[in-house]
Amino acid sequence: MGKRIGFLSFGHYRDVPGSRVPTAGDSLRMHVELAVAAEESGVDGAWVRVHHFDQSLATPYPLLAAMAARTTTLELSTGVIDLRYEQPLAMTELASATDLIAGGRLQLGISRGSPERAVDGQARFGLPLPEGAAWPEVARERAAHLRRALRGEPQARSAHAAERGGAADLPVEPRSPGLADRLWWGAGNHASGLWAAEHGYHLLSSTLLTQDDGRPFHVQQADQVRDYLDAYAAAGHVVPPRTAVTRSAFPIRSDDDRRYFGLADERHDGRGSIEGGAVRGGPTYAGEPEHVARRLLADEAVQAADTVLFALPSQLGLDVNAHLLESLGLLARELGWRD
């Protein structure tokens, strides 16, 4: 059975001596070229992380539109947009325009978001947390509002409707049919995965799980994926579900690969805490292509999901990452994920 693959990038840039990606412009232009390289290598999707007040990819729409203009089949995706920073109707306009430019190739990942550098960033964007509210609930309400707007439900009243005391009659424009069915929820734990299933979102399992019962990361994540699929089926949604997990994997095919990634292979999960709670993340897979293939085949969550995203070391620059995408495309064929 085939499996989609994609890349996931933070797009970090640093203006320090020796940096291969010193500026935001360098990072954005590089990612357009990486999208071209990904499509040429048989990769299915380009996914970008979105963070604010940081030297990374904060503005996905112009970047994804530029990627769309240079590609024809590649999915253009966000993993994820933090809804604490988003006004649903403005987001509807931007996402719809991007999807129209892309010819319906946008996959829109959204969620409550992960910790940001700014402690008051949402308020600085004019979207403070309402008194008495909690961010998880606010984010879910904004997601529902976004989906209603994407589906073309009227959001504002014309003068004609207002004069007659009528309901809203104006939808947000432009409209991109089908985009409302391509919303993914970034789920960091079992409960949020089940919520996504109940409400008909695709599942983008987080790179970190905010839960830890002592079992390996890939085993806990596989449970999340399988239980999501069961709950999605039970909810009776019409749109077929999609699921994605992310891995760091580096097949070593050259001396340069060995120099960069020869010591990167890890046998144990990463463990830590975020916002006072325990988190667990998976290890890096690195080595000869056969070794990386064996580790991916033994990864229960990779096997359970229909899409595998590979995190890019974007700060190493275009050439290293384009070569890595070629290696991952070859690895996908060796794994039987491609004809």
Buried (B, 14 or more C-beta within 10 A) or exposed (E): EEBBBBBBBBBBBBEEEEBBBBEBEBBBBBBBBBBBBBBBBBBBBBBBBBBBBBBBBBEBBEBBBBBBEEBEEBBBBBBBBBBBBBBBBEBBBBBBBBBBBBEEBBBBBBBBBBEBEBEEBBEEBEBEEEEEEEBBEBBBEBBEBBBBBBBBEBBEBEEEBEEEEEEEEEBBEEBBEEBBBBBBBBBBBBEBBBBBBBBBBBBBBBBBBBBBEEEBBBEBBBBBBBBBBEBBEEEEBEBEBBBBBBBBBBBBBEEEBBEBBEEBBBEEBBEEEEEEEEBBBBBBBBBEBEBBBBBBEEBBBBBBBBBBBBBBBBBBBBEBBBBBBBBBBBBBEBBEBBE
